[in-house]
Amino acid sequence: MEKKERKIATNRKASFDYVLSDRFVAGMSLRGTEVKSLRNGAVSFGDAFCILNNGEVILKSLNISTYDQANIYNHEPLRDRKLLLKKQEIKKLDRKTREKGFTMVPTRLFFSDRGFAKCEFALAKGKKTFDKRDSLKDKDMGKQLKKMDY
């Protein structure tokens, strides 16, 4: 049976700024107006990141714009959002983030086949400037090779 995921947004800057390793998918604890804004695609990653706090994974600095028709019942665009994971996954993340240089960066948002909003995030290590230059060189070479095929 094929699962249908509806993409909301992707964080393309994450793969440029970080070396991504393990990926996790988590549900998100959201309010109704946030879900409606996500359905409209009104989200930007900016400097979004995840932290561990008292055995919970919290998504910080994700900007979900306010919903225009919600009037006084709207949400705060930059509020902290809890990610829903199993205890074993949280323990694994805790061990990994204690290692030097690892952080958790959201990579994409999507709606699952059942309509739930999900966040995919990855354990990441920051790239140095020369690594970023290498990434750009590889990207340019790929574009040039693609042009030559035609």
Chimera marker file (.cmm) of the C-alpha trace (Angstrom):
<marker_set name="trace">
<marker id="1" x="0.000" y="0.000" z="0.000" r="1" g="1" b="0" radius="0.5"/>
<marker id="2" x="1.420" y="3.372" z="-1.008" r="1" g="1" b="0" radius="0.5"/>
<marker id="3" x="1.623" y="6.148" z="1.555" r="1" g="1" b="0" radius="0.5"/>
<marker id="4" x="0.720" y="9.610" z="0.328" r="1" g="1" b="0" radius="0.5"/>
<marker id="5" x="2.562" y="12.441" z="2.029" r="1" g="1" b="0" radius="0.5"/>
<marker id="6" x="1.732" y="16.047" z="1.228" r="1" g="1" b="0" radius="0.5"/>
<marker id="7" x="4.822" y="18.241" z="1.415" r="1" g="1" b="0" radius="0.5"/>
<marker id="8" x="4.488" y="21.544" z="3.268" r="1" g="1" b="0" radius="0.5"/>
<marker id="9" x="8.035" y="22.926" z="3.229" r="1" g="1" b="0" radius="0.5"/>
<marker id="10" x="11.685" y="21.848" z="3.091" r="1" g="1" b="0" radius="0.5"/>
<marker id="11" x="14.723" y="23.381" z="4.740" r="1" g="1" b="0" radius="0.5"/>
<marker id="12" x="17.220" y="23.489" z="1.865" r="1" g="1" b="0" radius="0.5"/>
<marker id="13" x="19.654" y="25.593" z="3.864" r="1" g="1" b="0" radius="0.5"/>
<marker id="14" x="20.120" y="22.772" z="6.401" r="1" g="1" b="0" radius="0.5"/>
<marker id="15" x="22.012" y="20.526" z="3.980" r="1" g="1" b="0" radius="0.5"/>
<marker id="16" x="24.224" y="23.465" z="2.998" r="1" g="1" b="0" radius="0.5"/>
<marker id="17" x="25.097" y="24.547" z="6.560" r="1" g="1" b="0" radius="0.5"/>
<marker id="18" x="25.262" y="21.090" z="8.192" r="1" g="1" b="0" radius="0.5"/>
<marker id="19" x="26.373" y="17.540" z="7.572" r="1" g="1" b="0" radius="0.5"/>
<marker id="20" x="23.152" y="15.600" z="8.167" r="1" g="1" b="0" radius="0.5"/>
<marker id="21" x="23.317" y="12.077" z="9.594" r="1" g="1" b="0" radius="0.5"/>
<marker id="22" x="20.404" y="10.293" z="11.319" r="1" g="1" b="0" radius="0.5"/>
<marker id="23" x="16.887" y="11.408" z="10.395" r="1" g="1" b="0" radius="0.5"/>
<marker id="24" x="13.811" y="11.173" z="12.613" r="1" g="1" b="0" radius="0.5"/>
<marker id="25" x="10.122" y="11.796" z="11.940" r="1" g="1" b="0" radius="0.5"/>
<marker id="26" x="7.996" y="13.201" z="14.745" r="1" g="1" b="0" radius="0.5"/>
<marker id="27" x="4.450" y="14.386" z="15.180" r="1" g="1" b="0" radius="0.5"/>
<marker id="28" x="3.907" y="17.990" z="16.202" r="1" g="1" b="0" radius="0.5"/>
<marker id="29" x="1.711" y="19.377" z="18.957" r="1" g="1" b="0" radius="0.5"/>
<marker id="30" x="-0.122" y="22.210" z="17.186" r="1" g="1" b="0" radius="0.5"/>
<marker id="31" x="-3.123" y="24.478" z="17.619" r="1" g="1" b="0" radius="0.5"/>
<marker id="32" x="-5.940" y="24.637" z="15.065" r="1" g="1" b="0" radius="0.5"/>
<marker id="33" x="-4.891" y="27.928" z="13.521" r="1" g="1" b="0" radius="0.5"/>
<marker id="34" x="-1.336" y="26.603" z="13.083" r="1" g="1" b="0" radius="0.5"/>
<marker id="35" x="-2.635" y="23.617" z="11.119" r="1" g="1" b="0" radius="0.5"/>
<marker id="36" x="-4.690" y="25.892" z="8.876" r="1" g="1" b="0" radius="0.5"/>
<marker id="37" x="-1.631" y="28.077" z="8.230" r="1" g="1" b="0" radius="0.5"/>
<marker id="38" x="0.429" y="24.973" z="7.420" r="1" g="1" b="0" radius="0.5"/>
<marker id="39" x="-2.209" y="23.880" z="4.918" r="1" g="1" b="0" radius="0.5"/>
<marker id="40" x="-1.747" y="27.274" z="3.236" r="1" g="1" b="0" radius="0.5"/>
<marker id="41" x="2.047" y="26.765" z="3.243" r="1" g="1" b="0" radius="0.5"/>
<marker id="42" x="2.675" y="29.833" z="5.437" r="1" g="1" b="0" radius="0.5"/>
<marker id="43" x="5.816" y="28.568" z="7.174" r="1" g="1" b="0" radius="0.5"/>
<marker id="44" x="9.522" y="29.420" z="7.095" r="1" g="1" b="0" radius="0.5"/>
<marker id="45" x="12.390" y="27.628" z="8.775" r="1" g="1" b="0" radius="0.5"/>
<marker id="46" x="14.725" y="30.586" z="9.251" r="1" g="1" b="0" radius="0.5"/>
<marker id="47" x="16.990" y="29.594" z="12.145" r="1" g="1" b="0" radius="0.5"/>
<marker id="48" x="14.774" y="26.756" z="13.431" r="1" g="1" b="0" radius="0.5"/>
<marker id="49" x="16.362" y="24.105" z="15.646" r="1" g="1" b="0" radius="0.5"/>
<marker id="50" x="15.365" y="21.440" z="18.178" r="1" g="1" b="0" radius="0.5"/>
<marker id="51" x="16.434" y="21.040" z="21.799" r="1" g="1" b="0" radius="0.5"/>
<marker id="52" x="15.948" y="18.457" z="24.513" r="1" g="1" b="0" radius="0.5"/>
<marker id="53" x="14.231" y="19.816" z="27.614" r="1" g="1" b="0" radius="0.5"/>
<marker id="54" x="13.104" y="17.601" z="30.548" r="1" g="1" b="0" radius="0.5"/>
<marker id="55" x="12.811" y="14.489" z="28.377" r="1" g="1" b="0" radius="0.5"/>
<marker id="56" x="10.912" y="16.295" z="25.604" r="1" g="1" b="0" radius="0.5"/>
<marker id="57" x="12.040" y="17.466" z="22.186" r="1" g="1" b="0" radius="0.5"/>
<marker id="58" x="11.089" y="21.099" z="21.561" r="1" g="1" b="0" radius="0.5"/>
<marker id="59" x="11.081" y="22.769" z="18.143" r="1" g="1" b="0" radius="0.5"/>
<marker id="60" x="12.180" y="26.406" z="18.462" r="1" g="1" b="0" radius="0.5"/>
<marker id="61" x="12.148" y="29.386" z="16.072" r="1" g="1" b="0" radius="0.5"/>
<marker id="62" x="9.910" y="27.790" z="13.444" r="1" g="1" b="0" radius="0.5"/>
<marker id="63" x="7.840" y="30.624" z="11.991" r="1" g="1" b="0" radius="0.5"/>
<marker id="64" x="4.261" y="29.536" z="11.245" r="1" g="1" b="0" radius="0.5"/>
<marker id="65" x="2.466" y="32.694" z="10.121" r="1" g="1" b="0" radius="0.5"/>
<marker id="66" x="-0.801" y="33.697" z="11.734" r="1" g="1" b="0" radius="0.5"/>
<marker id="67" x="-4.041" y="32.579" z="10.107" r="1" g="1" b="0" radius="0.5"/>
<marker id="68" x="-5.855" y="35.598" z="8.638" r="1" g="1" b="0" radius="0.5"/>
<marker id="69" x="-9.418" y="34.456" z="9.421" r="1" g="1" b="0" radius="0.5"/>
<marker id="70" x="-8.702" y="33.504" z="13.064" r="1" g="1" b="0" radius="0.5"/>
<marker id="71" x="-9.116" y="37.000" z="14.637" r="1" g="1" b="0" radius="0.5"/>
<marker id="72" x="-8.506" y="36.900" z="18.443" r="1" g="1" b="0" radius="0.5"/>
<marker id="73" x="-7.911" y="33.117" z="18.602" r="1" g="1" b="0" radius="0.5"/>
<marker id="74" x="-4.678" y="33.244" z="16.617" r="1" g="1" b="0" radius="0.5"/>
<marker id="75" x="-1.368" y="31.733" z="17.726" r="1" g="1" b="0" radius="0.5"/>
<marker id="76" x="2.072" y="33.248" z="18.268" r="1" g="1" b="0" radius="0.5"/>
<marker id="77" x="4.120" y="32.693" z="15.084" r="1" g="1" b="0" radius="0.5"/>
<marker id="78" x="7.421" y="31.815" z="16.819" r="1" g="1" b="0" radius="0.5"/>
<marker id="79" x="6.149" y="29.826" z="19.806" r="1" g="1" b="0" radius="0.5"/>
<marker id="80" x="7.886" y="26.645" z="20.956" r="1" g="1" b="0" radius="0.5"/>
<marker id="81" x="6.287" y="23.428" z="19.687" r="1" g="1" b="0" radius="0.5"/>
<marker id="82" x="6.595" y="19.999" z="21.249" r="1" g="1" b="0" radius="0.5"/>
<marker id="83" x="7.657" y="17.129" z="18.998" r="1" g="1" b="0" radius="0.5"/>
<marker id="84" x="6.076" y="13.751" z="19.735" r="1" g="1" b="0" radius="0.5"/>
<marker id="85" x="8.582" y="10.894" z="19.880" r="1" g="1" b="0" radius="0.5"/>
<marker id="86" x="8.923" y="7.558" z="21.656" r="1" g="1" b="0" radius="0.5"/>
<marker id="87" x="11.067" y="7.363" z="24.797" r="1" g="1" b="0" radius="0.5"/>
<marker id="88" x="13.675" y="5.159" z="23.102" r="1" g="1" b="0" radius="0.5"/>
<marker id="89" x="14.118" y="7.733" z="20.335" r="1" g="1" b="0" radius="0.5"/>
<marker id="90" x="14.438" y="10.558" z="22.864" r="1" g="1" b="0" radius="0.5"/>
<marker id="91" x="17.117" y="8.611" z="24.776" r="1" g="1" b="0" radius="0.5"/>
<marker id="92" x="19.014" y="7.985" z="21.534" r="1" g="1" b="0" radius="0.5"/>
<marker id="93" x="18.826" y="11.693" z="20.675" r="1" g="1" b="0" radius="0.5"/>
<marker id="94" x="20.020" y="12.613" z="24.162" r="1" g="1" b="0" radius="0.5"/>
<marker id="95" x="23.094" y="10.387" z="23.817" r="1" g="1" b="0" radius="0.5"/>
<marker id="96" x="23.912" y="11.722" z="20.347" r="1" g="1" b="0" radius="0.5"/>
<marker id="97" x="23.467" y="15.420" z="21.169" r="1" g="1" b="0" radius="0.5"/>
<marker id="98" x="25.805" y="15.105" z="24.146" r="1" g="1" b="0" radius="0.5"/>
<marker id="99" x="28.559" y="14.258" z="21.666" r="1" g="1" b="0" radius="0.5"/>
<marker id="100" x="30.621" y="17.238" z="20.592" r="1" g="1" b="0" radius="0.5"/>
<marker id="101" x="29.146" y="19.333" z="17.821" r="1" g="1" b="0" radius="0.5"/>
<marker id="102" x="25.836" y="17.520" z="17.236" r="1" g="1" b="0" radius="0.5"/>
<marker id="103" x="22.576" y="19.451" z="17.034" r="1" g="1" b="0" radius="0.5"/>
<marker id="104" x="19.066" y="18.725" z="15.766" r="1" g="1" b="0" radius="0.5"/>
<marker id="105" x="17.882" y="20.623" z="12.682" r="1" g="1" b="0" radius="0.5"/>
<marker id="106" x="14.409" y="20.349" z="11.083" r="1" g="1" b="0" radius="0.5"/>
<marker id="107" x="14.677" y="19.367" z="7.421" r="1" g="1" b="0" radius="0.5"/>
<marker id="108" x="11.069" y="19.224" z="6.213" r="1" g="1" b="0" radius="0.5"/>
<marker id="109" x="7.416" y="19.484" z="7.223" r="1" g="1" b="0" radius="0.5"/>
<marker id="110" x="4.667" y="17.364" z="5.698" r="1" g="1" b="0" radius="0.5"/>
<marker id="111" x="1.187" y="15.993" z="6.267" r="1" g="1" b="0" radius="0.5"/>
<marker id="112" x="1.036" y="12.221" z="6.702" r="1" g="1" b="0" radius="0.5"/>
<marker id="113" x="-1.398" y="10.035" z="4.790" r="1" g="1" b="0" radius="0.5"/>
<marker id="114" x="-3.827" y="10.362" z="7.727" r="1" g="1" b="0" radius="0.5"/>
<marker id="115" x="-3.605" y="14.179" z="7.733" r="1" g="1" b="0" radius="0.5"/>
<marker id="116" x="-1.315" y="14.659" z="10.735" r="1" g="1" b="0" radius="0.5"/>
<marker id="117" x="1.384" y="17.332" z="10.569" r="1" g="1" b="0" radius="0.5"/>
<marker id="118" x="4.851" y="15.766" z="10.848" r="1" g="1" b="0" radius="0.5"/>
<marker id="119" x="8.331" y="17.204" z="11.192" r="1" g="1" b="0" radius="0.5"/>
<marker id="120" x="11.392" y="15.420" z="9.867" r="1" g="1" b="0" radius="0.5"/>
<marker id="121" x="14.593" y="16.486" z="11.589" r="1" g="1" b="0" radius="0.5"/>
<marker id="122" x="18.150" y="15.283" z="11.433" r="1" g="1" b="0" radius="0.5"/>
<marker id="123" x="21.143" y="15.040" z="13.718" r="1" g="1" b="0" radius="0.5"/>
<marker id="124" x="23.610" y="17.464" z="12.238" r="1" g="1" b="0" radius="0.5"/>
<marker id="125" x="27.171" y="18.655" z="12.592" r="1" g="1" b="0" radius="0.5"/>
<marker id="126" x="28.097" y="22.153" z="11.438" r="1" g="1" b="0" radius="0.5"/>
<marker id="127" x="30.151" y="22.544" z="8.268" r="1" g="1" b="0" radius="0.5"/>
<marker id="128" x="33.233" y="24.703" z="8.051" r="1" g="1" b="0" radius="0.5"/>
<marker id="129" x="33.491" y="27.344" z="5.322" r="1" g="1" b="0" radius="0.5"/>
<marker id="130" x="35.772" y="25.192" z="3.151" r="1" g="1" b="0" radius="0.5"/>
<marker id="131" x="33.220" y="22.338" z="3.358" r="1" g="1" b="0" radius="0.5"/>
<marker id="132" x="30.550" y="24.738" z="2.129" r="1" g="1" b="0" radius="0.5"/>
<marker id="133" x="32.773" y="25.749" z="-0.801" r="1" g="1" b="0" radius="0.5"/>
<marker id="134" x="33.219" y="22.066" z="-1.664" r="1" g="1" b="0" radius="0.5"/>
<marker id="135" x="29.439" y="21.621" z="-1.600" r="1" g="1" b="0" radius="0.5"/>
<marker id="136" x="29.013" y="24.526" z="-4.018" r="1" g="1" b="0" radius="0.5"/>
<marker id="137" x="31.701" y="23.110" z="-6.333" r="1" g="1" b="0" radius="0.5"/>
<marker id="138" x="29.982" y="19.703" z="-6.373" r="1" g="1" b="0" radius="0.5"/>
<marker id="139" x="26.623" y="21.341" z="-7.091" r="1" g="1" b="0" radius="0.5"/>
<marker id="140" x="28.090" y="23.361" z="-9.987" r="1" g="1" b="0" radius="0.5"/>
<marker id="141" x="29.774" y="20.287" z="-11.441" r="1" g="1" b="0" radius="0.5"/>
<marker id="142" x="26.489" y="18.403" z="-11.293" r="1" g="1" b="0" radius="0.5"/>
<marker id="143" x="24.717" y="21.208" z="-13.146" r="1" g="1" b="0" radius="0.5"/>
<marker id="144" x="27.418" y="21.319" z="-15.818" r="1" g="1" b="0" radius="0.5"/>
<marker id="145" x="27.278" y="17.536" z="-16.321" r="1" g="1" b="0" radius="0.5"/>
<marker id="146" x="23.505" y="17.695" z="-16.605" r="1" g="1" b="0" radius="0.5"/>
<marker id="147" x="23.789" y="20.408" z="-19.288" r="1" g="1" b="0" radius="0.5"/>
<marker id="148" x="26.315" y="18.332" z="-21.246" r="1" g="1" b="0" radius="0.5"/>
<marker id="149" x="23.941" y="15.330" z="-21.354" r="1" g="1" b="0" radius="0.5"/>
<marker id="150" x="21.444" y="17.299" z="-23.467" r="1" g="1" b="0" radius="0.5"/>
<link id1="1" id2="2" r="1" g="1" b="0" radius="0.2"/>
<link id1="2" id2="3" r="1" g="1" b="0" radius="0.2"/>
<link id1="3" id2="4" r="1" g="1" b="0" radius="0.2"/>
<link id1="4" id2="5" r="1" g="1" b="0" radius="0.2"/>
<link id1="5" id2="6" r="1" g="1" b="0" radius="0.2"/>
<link id1="6" id2="7" r="1" g="1" b="0" radius="0.2"/>
<link id1="7" id2="8" r="1" g="1" b="0" radius="0.2"/>
<link id1="8" id2="9" r="1" g="1" b="0" radius="0.2"/>
<link id1="9" id2="10" r="1" g="1" b="0" radius="0.2"/>
<link id1="10" id2="11" r="1" g="1" b="0" radius="0.2"/>
<link id1="11" id2="12" r="1" g="1" b="0" radius="0.2"/>
<link id1="12" id2="13" r="1" g="1" b="0" radius="0.2"/>
<link id1="13" id2="14" r="1" g="1" b="0" radius="0.2"/>
<link id1="14" id2="15" r="1" g="1" b="0" radius="0.2"/>
<link id1="15" id2="16" r="1" g="1" b="0" radius="0.2"/>
<link id1="16" id2="17" r="1" g="1" b="0" radius="0.2"/>
<link id1="17" id2="18" r="1" g="1" b="0" radius="0.2"/>
<link id1="18" id2="19" r="1" g="1" b="0" radius="0.2"/>
<link id1="19" id2="20" r="1" g="1" b="0" radius="0.2"/>
<link id1="20" id2="21" r="1" g="1" b="0" radius="0.2"/>
<link id1="21" id2="22" r="1" g="1" b="0" radius="0.2"/>
<link id1="22" id2="23" r="1" g="1" b="0" radius="0.2"/>
<link id1="23" id2="24" r="1" g="1" b="0" radius="0.2"/>
<link id1="24" id2="25" r="1" g="1" b="0" radius="0.2"/>
<link id1="25" id2="26" r="1" g="1" b="0" radius="0.2"/>
<link id1="26" id2="27" r="1" g="1" b="0" radius="0.2"/>
<link id1="27" id2="28" r="1" g="1" b="0" radius="0.2"/>
<link id1="28" id2="29" r="1" g="1" b="0" radius="0.2"/>
<link id1="29" id2="30" r="1" g="1" b="0" radius="0.2"/>
<link id1="30" id2="31" r="1" g="1" b="0" radius="0.2"/>
<link id1="31" id2="32" r="1" g="1" b="0" radius="0.2"/>
<link id1="32" id2="33" r="1" g="1" b="0" radius="0.2"/>
<link id1="33" id2="34" r="1" g="1" b="0" radius="0.2"/>
<link id1="34" id2="35" r="1" g="1" b="0" radius="0.2"/>
<link id1="35" id2="36" r="1" g="1" b="0" radius="0.2"/>
<link id1="36" id2="37" r="1" g="1" b="0" radius="0.2"/>
<link id1="37" id2="38" r="1" g="1" b="0" radius="0.2"/>
<link id1="38" id2="39" r="1" g="1" b="0" radius="0.2"/>
<link id1="39" id2="40" r="1" g="1" b="0" radius="0.2"/>
<link id1="40" id2="41" r="1" g="1" b="0" radius="0.2"/>
<link id1="41" id2="42" r="1" g="1" b="0" radius="0.2"/>
<link id1="42" id2="43" r="1" g="1" b="0" radius="0.2"/>
<link id1="43" id2="44" r="1" g="1" b="0" radius="0.2"/>
<link id1="44" id2="45" r="1" g="1" b="0" radius="0.2"/>
<link id1="45" id2="46" r="1" g="1" b="0" radius="0.2"/>
<link id1="46" id2="47" r="1" g="1" b="0" radius="0.2"/>
<link id1="47" id2="48" r="1" g="1" b="0" radius="0.2"/>
<link id1="48" id2="49" r="1" g="1" b="0" radius="0.2"/>
<link id1="49" id2="50" r="1" g="1" b="0" radius="0.2"/>
<link id1="50" id2="51" r="1" g="1" b="0" radius="0.2"/>
<link id1="51" id2="52" r="1" g="1" b="0" radius="0.2"/>
<link id1="52" id2="53" r="1" g="1" b="0" radius="0.2"/>
<link id1="53" id2="54" r="1" g="1" b="0" radius="0.2"/>
<link id1="54" id2="55" r="1" g="1" b="0" radius="0.2"/>
<link id1="55" id2="56" r="1" g="1" b="0" radius="0.2"/>
<link id1="56" id2="57" r="1" g="1" b="0" radius="0.2"/>
<link id1="57" id2="58" r="1" g="1" b="0" radius="0.2"/>
<link id1="58" id2="59" r="1" g="1" b="0" radius="0.2"/>
<link id1="59" id2="60" r="1" g="1" b="0" radius="0.2"/>
<link id1="60" id2="61" r="1" g="1" b="0" radius="0.2"/>
<link id1="61" id2="62" r="1" g="1" b="0" radius="0.2"/>
<link id1="62" id2="63" r="1" g="1" b="0" radius="0.2"/>
<link id1="63" id2="64" r="1" g="1" b="0" radius="0.2"/>
<link id1="64" id2="65" r="1" g="1" b="0" radius="0.2"/>
<link id1="65" id2="66" r="1" g="1" b="0" radius="0.2"/>
<link id1="66" id2="67" r="1" g="1" b="0" radius="0.2"/>
<link id1="67" id2="68" r="1" g="1" b="0" radius="0.2"/>
<link id1="68" id2="69" r="1" g="1" b="0" radius="0.2"/>
<link id1="69" id2="70" r="1" g="1" b="0" radius="0.2"/>
<link id1="70" id2="71" r="1" g="1" b="0" radius="0.2"/>
<link id1="71" id2="72" r="1" g="1" b="0" radius="0.2"/>
<link id1="72" id2="73" r="1" g="1" b="0" radius="0.2"/>
<link id1="73" id2="74" r="1" g="1" b="0" radius="0.2"/>
<link id1="74" id2="75" r="1" g="1" b="0" radius="0.2"/>
<link id1="75" id2="76" r="1" g="1" b="0" radius="0.2"/>
<link id1="76" id2="77" r="1" g="1" b="0" radius="0.2"/>
<link id1="77" id2="78" r="1" g="1" b="0" radius="0.2"/>
<link id1="78" id2="79" r="1" g="1" b="0" radius="0.2"/>
<link id1="79" id2="80" r="1" g="1" b="0" radius="0.2"/>
<link id1="80" id2="81" r="1" g="1" b="0" radius="0.2"/>
<link id1="81" id2="82" r="1" g="1" b="0" radius="0.2"/>
<link id1="82" id2="83" r="1" g="1" b="0" radius="0.2"/>
<link id1="83" id2="84" r="1" g="1" b="0" radius="0.2"/>
<link id1="84" id2="85" r="1" g="1" b="0" radius="0.2"/>
<link id1="85" id2="86" r="1" g="1" b="0" radius="0.2"/>
<link id1="86" id2="87" r="1" g="1" b="0" radius="0.2"/>
<link id1="87" id2="88" r="1" g="1" b="0" radius="0.2"/>
<link id1="88" id2="89" r="1" g="1" b="0" radius="0.2"/>
<link id1="89" id2="90" r="1" g="1" b="0" radius="0.2"/>
<link id1="90" id2="91" r="1" g="1" b="0" radius="0.2"/>
<link id1="91" id2="92" r="1" g="1" b="0" radius="0.2"/>
<link id1="92" id2="93" r="1" g="1" b="0" radius="0.2"/>
<link id1="93" id2="94" r="1" g="1" b="0" radius="0.2"/>
<link id1="94" id2="95" r="1" g="1" b="0" radius="0.2"/>
<link id1="95" id2="96" r="1" g="1" b="0" radius="0.2"/>
<link id1="96" id2="97" r="1" g="1" b="0" radius="0.2"/>
<link id1="97" id2="98" r="1" g="1" b="0" radius="0.2"/>
<link id1="98" id2="99" r="1" g="1" b="0" radius="0.2"/>
<link id1="99" id2="100" r="1" g="1" b="0" radius="0.2"/>
<link id1="100" id2="101" r="1" g="1" b="0" radius="0.2"/>
<link id1="101" id2="102" r="1" g="1" b="0" radius="0.2"/>
<link id1="102" id2="103" r="1" g="1" b="0" radius="0.2"/>
<link id1="103" id2="104" r="1" g="1" b="0" radius="0.2"/>
<link id1="104" id2="105" r="1" g="1" b="0" radius="0.2"/>
<link id1="105" id2="106" r="1" g="1" b="0" radius="0.2"/>
<link id1="106" id2="107" r="1" g="1" b="0" radius="0.2"/>
<link id1="107" id2="108" r="1" g="1" b="0" radius="0.2"/>
<link id1="108" id2="109" r="1" g="1" b="0" radius="0.2"/>
<link id1="109" id2="110" r="1" g="1" b="0" radius="0.2"/>
<link id1="110" id2="111" r="1" g="1" b="0" radius="0.2"/>
<link id1="111" id2="112" r="1" g="1" b="0" radius="0.2"/>
<link id1="112" id2="113" r="1" g="1" b="0" radius="0.2"/>
<link id1="113" id2="114" r="1" g="1" b="0" radius="0.2"/>
<link id1="114" id2="115" r="1" g="1" b="0" radius="0.2"/>
<link id1="115" id2="116" r="1" g="1" b="0" radius="0.2"/>
<link id1="116" id2="117" r="1" g="1" b="0" radius="0.2"/>
<link id1="117" id2="118" r="1" g="1" b="0" radius="0.2"/>
<link id1="118" id2="119" r="1" g="1" b="0" radius="0.2"/>
<link id1="119" id2="120" r="1" g="1" b="0" radius="0.2"/>
<link id1="120" id2="121" r="1" g="1" b="0" radius="0.2"/>
<link id1="121" id2="122" r="1" g="1" b="0" radius="0.2"/>
<link id1="122" id2="123" r="1" g="1" b="0" radius="0.2"/>
<link id1="123" id2="124" r="1" g="1" b="0" radius="0.2"/>
<link id1="124" id2="125" r="1" g="1" b="0" radius="0.2"/>
<link id1="125" id2="126" r="1" g="1" b="0" radius="0.2"/>
<link id1="126" id2="127" r="1" g="1" b="0" radius="0.2"/>
<link id1="127" id2="128" r="1" g="1" b="0" radius="0.2"/>
<link id1="128" id2="129" r="1" g="1" b="0" radius="0.2"/>
<link id1="129" id2="130" r="1" g="1" b="0" radius="0.2"/>
<link id1="130" id2="131" r="1" g="1" b="0" radius="0.2"/>
<link id1="131" id2="132" r="1" g="1" b="0" radius="0.2"/>
<link id1="132" id2="133" r="1" g="1" b="0" radius="0.2"/>
<link id1="133" id2="134" r="1" g="1" b="0" radius="0.2"/>
<link id1="134" id2="135" r="1" g="1" b="0" radius="0.2"/>
<link id1="135" id2="136" r="1" g="1" b="0" radius="0.2"/>
<link id1="136" id2="137" r="1" g="1" b="0" radius="0.2"/>
<link id1="137" id2="138" r="1" g="1" b="0" radius="0.2"/>
<link id1="138" id2="139" r="1" g="1" b="0" radius="0.2"/>
<link id1="139" id2="140" r="1" g="1" b="0" radius="0.2"/>
<link id1="140" id2="141" r="1" g="1" b="0" radius="0.2"/>
<link id1="141" id2="142" r="1" g="1" b="0" radius="0.2"/>
<link id1="142" id2="143" r="1" g="1" b="0" radius="0.2"/>
<link id1="143" id2="144" r="1" g="1" b="0" radius="0.2"/>
<link id1="144" id2="145" r="1" g="1" b="0" radius="0.2"/>
<link id1="145" id2="146" r="1" g="1" b="0" radius="0.2"/>
<link id1="146" id2="147" r="1" g="1" b="0" radius="0.2"/>
<link id1="147" id2="148" r="1" g="1" b="0" radius="0.2"/>
<link id1="148" id2="149" r="1" g="1" b="0" radius="0.2"/>
<link id1="149" id2="150" r="1" g="1" b="0" radius="0.2"/>
</marker_set>
